[in-house]
Amino acid sequence: MAIHPTAVVHPGAQLDASVEVGPHAVIGPETIIGPGCVIGPHCVVEHATLGRENRLVASCFVGGPPQDLHYQGEPTRLIMGDRNWVREGVTLNRGTTATRETRIGSGCLFMALSHVAHDCRVGNNVIMANATGLAGHVQVADNAILSTMIGVHQFTRIGRMVMISAGSMIGKDVPPFCVAQGDRAHLRGLNLVGLRRSGMKPPTIRAMKDAYVTLFQSGLRLEEAVAQLRAASPIPEVAEILDFIAATKRGVTRPLSGRPEAEEETA
């Protein structure tokens, strides 16, 4: 274990023997840090469990108290998987008594000054660019990409392989495999580049395009479009979109009415 002499480690913290802790870092109470993690200078980690090979670059705050006026110091946690990269000035808050934890998957990149608030659920291989923030209780599914300076309203869900353009304000759920853009955000089509890069086959992408047209460009009410697609025994990816829409509580982000949709070719 390599702990810089200026670092402060709480006596109750559990650090694997391979962990590196840089200058002036603070490892607080109720902290477990797994093998191969690197905690950079001036980082603060507390009330958190970190898996393997996470890299906290510098001056980031992991497991800090939630920014919730109702929180009174109850025991809650932040739980992080493996191989995440947390850049300068990032804040990842622990949960409140609502769920007791904030959860982050594996393989994520949190660029400088990004923020994950209390009780969020962030999946695997998620990218959050500079100064993008999630309010409390937000869910972000696997392989989503959130560009710079995005704000996501509390309790909003971001589906799998979603791409959100820079500067967007997200107030409603964004269905899987779509691109969203604007303030307030609207859908701009499917994330075709992301789908192709993932190895998704052309027939599957074509079925998803057809489903998108039925859902958002056919003139059907959304409930009617969902029922029509379900009756056609959709492929798993289309069924995932339908299940996501059916579970919404905040409403679903849709295309801007009155404007033709262009299929999104950027990622």
C-alpha positions as CSV (number, residue, x, y, z in Angstrom):
1,M,0.0,0.0,0.0
2,A,1.4,3.4,-1.0
3,I,-0.1,6.2,1.2
4,H,1.5,9.6,0.9
5,P,2.6,10.9,4.3
6,T,0.3,14.0,4.0
7,A,-2.8,11.9,3.3
8,V,-5.3,11.3,6.1
9,V,-6.9,7.9,6.4
10,H,-9.6,7.1,9.0
11,P,-8.7,4.2,11.2
12,G,-11.9,2.4,10.3
13,A,-11.4,2.6,6.6
14,Q,-10.5,-0.6,4.7
15,L,-8.0,-0.3,1.9
16,D,-6.6,-3.1,-0.2
17,A,-2.8,-3.5,0.1
18,S,-2.5,-2.4,-3.6
19,V,-4.3,1.0,-3.2
20,E,-2.4,4.2,-3.8
21,V,-3.3,7.4,-2.0
22,G,-1.9,10.7,-3.1
23,P,-0.9,13.9,-1.3
24,H,-3.4,15.6,1.0
25,A,-6.1,13.1,0.1
26,V,-8.7,12.2,2.8
27,I,-10.1,8.7,3.2
28,G,-13.0,9.1,5.6
29,P,-15.1,6.7,7.7
30,E,-17.2,3.8,6.5
31,T,-14.9,3.5,3.4
32,I,-13.9,0.3,1.5
33,I,-11.5,0.7,-1.4
34,G,-10.7,-2.4,-3.6
35,P,-7.6,-3.6,-5.3
36,G,-5.7,-1.4,-7.8
37,C,-7.5,1.8,-7.0
38,V,-5.6,5.1,-7.2
39,I,-6.8,8.0,-5.1
40,G,-5.2,11.2,-6.4
41,P,-4.1,14.4,-4.6
42,H,-6.7,16.3,-2.6
43,C,-9.5,13.7,-3.2
44,V,-12.0,13.0,-0.5
45,V,-13.6,9.6,-0.2
46,E,-16.0,8.7,2.6
47,H,-19.0,6.5,3.3
48,A,-18.3,4.7,0.0
49,T,-17.4,1.3,-1.4
50,L,-15.1,1.3,-4.4
51,G,-14.4,-1.9,-6.5
52,R,-11.3,-2.6,-8.4
53,E,-9.0,-0.3,-10.4
54,N,-10.9,2.9,-10.0
55,R,-8.9,6.0,-10.7
56,L,-9.7,9.3,-8.9
57,V,-7.5,11.9,-10.5
58,A,-7.5,14.9,-8.3
59,S,-9.7,17.1,-6.1
60,C,-12.8,15.0,-6.5
61,F,-15.3,14.2,-3.8
62,V,-16.8,10.7,-3.7
63,G,-19.4,9.7,-1.1
64,G,-19.9,13.2,0.2
65,P,-23.2,14.0,2.0
66,P,-26.3,14.6,-0.2
67,Q,-27.3,18.1,-1.0
68,D,-30.7,17.6,0.5
69,L,-32.0,19.8,3.3
70,H,-33.9,16.8,4.8
71,Y,-30.7,14.8,5.3
72,Q,-29.6,14.7,8.9
73,G,-26.5,12.5,8.8
74,E,-28.2,9.1,8.6
75,P,-26.0,6.2,7.6
76,T,-26.1,6.0,3.8
77,R,-23.5,5.1,1.1
78,L,-22.1,5.4,-2.4
79,I,-21.3,2.1,-4.1
80,M,-19.1,2.1,-7.2
81,G,-18.0,-0.8,-9.4
82,D,-14.7,-1.3,-11.2
83,R,-12.5,0.7,-13.6
84,N,-14.2,4.0,-13.3
85,W,-12.3,7.2,-14.1
86,V,-13.2,10.2,-11.9
87,R,-11.7,13.5,-13.1
88,E,-10.9,16.8,-11.4
89,G,-13.7,18.5,-9.3
90,V,-16.2,15.7,-9.8
91,T,-18.8,15.3,-7.0
92,L,-20.5,11.9,-6.4
93,N,-22.9,12.1,-3.5
94,R,-24.1,9.3,-1.3
95,G,-27.8,8.5,-0.9
96,T,-30.4,9.7,1.5
97,T,-32.8,7.7,3.6
98,A,-35.1,7.4,0.5
99,T,-33.0,4.5,-0.9
100,R,-29.9,4.6,1.4
101,E,-27.4,4.5,-1.5
102,T,-26.2,6.0,-4.7
103,R,-25.0,3.3,-7.2
104,I,-22.5,3.6,-10.0
105,G,-21.6,0.7,-12.3
106,S,-18.2,-0.1,-14.0
107,G,-16.2,1.4,-16.8
108,C,-17.7,4.9,-16.5
109,L,-15.9,8.2,-17.2
110,F,-16.9,11.3,-15.2
111,M,-15.2,14.3,-16.7
112,A,-14.2,17.4,-14.8
113,L,-16.9,19.1,-12.7
114,S,-19.6,16.6,-13.5
115,H,-22.0,15.8,-10.6
116,V,-24.1,12.8,-9.6
117,A,-26.6,13.6,-6.8
118,H,-28.0,11.5,-4.1
119,D,-29.9,8.2,-4.8
120,C,-28.9,8.1,-8.5
121,R,-28.4,4.9,-10.4
122,V,-25.7,5.1,-13.1
123,G,-25.1,2.0,-15.2
124,N,-22.0,0.6,-16.9
125,N,-19.8,2.4,-19.5
126,V,-21.6,5.7,-19.0
127,I,-19.8,8.9,-20.1
128,M,-20.6,12.2,-18.4
129,A,-18.8,15.2,-19.9
130,N,-17.6,18.3,-18.2
131,A,-20.0,20.2,-16.0
132,T,-22.9,17.8,-16.6
133,G,-25.1,17.2,-13.6
134,L,-27.7,14.6,-12.5
135,A,-30.2,15.7,-9.9
136,G,-31.4,13.3,-7.2
137,H,-32.9,9.9,-8.1
138,V,-31.9,10.0,-11.8
139,Q,-31.4,6.7,-13.5
140,V,-28.8,6.4,-16.4
141,A,-28.7,3.1,-18.2
142,D,-25.6,1.4,-19.7
143,N,-23.6,3.0,-22.5
144,A,-25.3,6.3,-22.3
145,I,-23.3,9.4,-23.3
146,L,-24.1,12.8,-21.8
147,S,-22.2,15.6,-23.5
148,T,-21.0,18.7,-21.7
149,M,-23.1,21.1,-19.6
150,I,-26.3,19.0,-19.5
151,G,-28.8,19.3,-16.7
152,V,-31.0,16.3,-15.8
153,H,-34.1,16.8,-13.7
154,Q,-34.7,14.7,-10.6
155,F,-36.4,11.3,-11.0
156,T,-35.7,11.4,-14.8
157,R,-34.6,8.2,-16.6
158,I,-32.0,8.0,-19.4
159,G,-32.3,4.8,-21.5
160,R,-29.6,2.5,-22.7
161,M,-27.2,3.8,-25.4
162,V,-28.8,7.2,-25.4
163,M,-26.8,10.2,-26.7
164,I,-27.6,13.6,-25.3
165,S,-26.2,16.7,-27.1
166,A,-24.3,19.4,-25.2
167,G,-26.2,22.1,-23.4
168,S,-29.4,20.1,-23.2
169,M,-31.9,20.3,-20.4
170,I,-33.6,17.0,-19.7
171,G,-37.0,17.1,-18.0
172,K,-38.6,13.9,-19.2
173,D,-37.4,10.3,-19.7
174,V,-35.3,9.7,-22.8
175,P,-36.1,6.3,-24.5
176,P,-33.2,3.8,-25.2
177,F,-31.1,4.1,-28.3
178,C,-32.2,7.7,-29.1
179,V,-30.6,11.1,-29.4
180,A,-31.9,14.0,-27.5
181,Q,-31.1,17.7,-27.9
182,G,-32.2,21.1,-26.8
183,D,-33.8,23.1,-23.9
184,R,-36.2,21.5,-23.1
185,A,-34.8,18.5,-25.0
186,H,-36.6,16.8,-27.9
187,L,-35.7,13.6,-29.7
188,R,-33.6,13.9,-32.9
189,G,-33.8,10.3,-34.0
190,L,-32.0,7.1,-33.2
191,N,-28.3,7.0,-32.1
192,L,-27.4,5.3,-35.4
193,V,-23.6,5.8,-35.0
194,G,-23.7,4.3,-31.5
195,L,-25.9,1.4,-32.6
196,R,-23.5,0.5,-35.5
197,R,-20.4,0.9,-33.3
198,S,-21.9,-1.6,-30.9
199,G,-22.1,-4.2,-33.6
200,M,-25.9,-4.2,-33.9
201,K,-27.0,-5.9,-37.1
202,P,-28.7,-3.9,-40.0
203,P,-32.0,-5.8,-39.7
204,T,-32.2,-4.9,-36.0
205,I,-31.5,-1.3,-36.7
206,R,-34.2,-1.2,-39.4
207,A,-36.8,-2.7,-37.1
208,M,-35.8,0.0,-34.5
209,K,-36.2,2.7,-37.2
210,D,-39.7,1.4,-38.1
211,A,-40.6,1.3,-34.4
212,Y,-39.4,4.9,-33.9
213,V,-41.6,6.0,-36.8
214,T,-44.6,4.2,-35.4
215,L,-44.1,5.7,-32.0
216,F,-43.3,9.3,-32.8
217,Q,-44.2,10.1,-36.5
218,S,-47.3,8.0,-37.3
219,G,-49.9,10.3,-35.7
220,L,-51.0,7.6,-33.3
221,R,-51.4,8.3,-29.6
222,L,-48.3,7.0,-27.8
223,E,-50.3,4.3,-26.0
224,E,-51.9,3.2,-29.3
225,A,-48.4,3.0,-30.9
226,V,-47.0,1.0,-28.0
227,A,-50.0,-1.5,-28.2
228,Q,-49.6,-1.9,-32.0
229,L,-45.9,-2.7,-31.7
230,R,-46.4,-5.1,-28.9
231,A,-49.0,-7.0,-30.9
232,A,-46.4,-7.5,-33.6
233,S,-44.1,-9.5,-31.3
234,P,-41.2,-7.0,-31.4
235,I,-37.5,-7.9,-31.3
236,P,-35.9,-7.5,-27.9
237,E,-34.5,-4.0,-28.6
238,V,-37.9,-2.7,-29.6
239,A,-39.5,-4.4,-26.6
240,E,-36.9,-2.6,-24.4
241,I,-38.1,0.7,-25.8
242,L,-41.7,-0.2,-25.2
243,D,-41.1,-1.4,-21.7
244,F,-39.2,1.9,-21.0
245,I,-42.1,4.0,-22.2
246,A,-44.7,2.0,-20.3
247,A,-42.8,2.5,-17.1
248,T,-42.5,6.3,-17.4
249,K,-43.8,8.5,-14.5
250,R,-42.4,11.8,-15.8
251,G,-43.5,11.4,-19.4
252,V,-41.3,10.6,-22.4
253,T,-39.1,13.0,-24.4
254,R,-40.5,13.2,-28.0
255,P,-39.6,14.8,-31.3
256,L,-40.4,18.5,-31.8
257,S,-43.8,18.6,-33.4
258,G,-44.2,20.3,-36.7
259,R,-40.5,19.7,-37.7
260,P,-39.3,16.8,-39.8
261,E,-37.0,14.4,-38.1
262,A,-33.5,13.8,-39.4
263,E,-31.8,10.6,-38.4
264,E,-29.0,11.4,-36.1
265,E,-25.6,10.5,-37.6
266,T,-23.3,11.9,-35.0
267,A,-22.1,10.5,-31.7
